[in-house]
Amino acid sequence: IERLGHFNPLLPKDNEARLKLDMDKVKAWLAKGAQPSDRVTRFLDAAGVVKRTARNNPEKAVPRKERKAQAEAAAKSA
């Protein structure tokens, strides 16, 4: 396991020490075919290294009670 950087969520967002990445190592690993996790991809997108695709989750905006009522209505009509 090679350490490419570190993240300290306790620091304020505008603090430069919150996220430190060794960009040369990151680019080398990406060139070798490494697949970063979604969270790491967000960090790399903010740094301008990797482009993160936008995600679409239409279920996220629907309140849970409404989804449950819709599922029950669909079950009754089916």
Sequence and secondary structure as in RCSB ss.txt:
>XXXX:A:sequence
IERLGHFNPLLPKDNEARLKLDMDKVKAWLAKGAQPSDRVTRFLDAAGVVKRTARNNPEKAVPRKERKAQAEAAA
KSA
>XXXX:A:secstr
    EEE TTS TT GGGEEE HHHHHHHHHTT    HHHHHHHHHHTSS       GGGGS HHHHHHHHHHHH
HH 
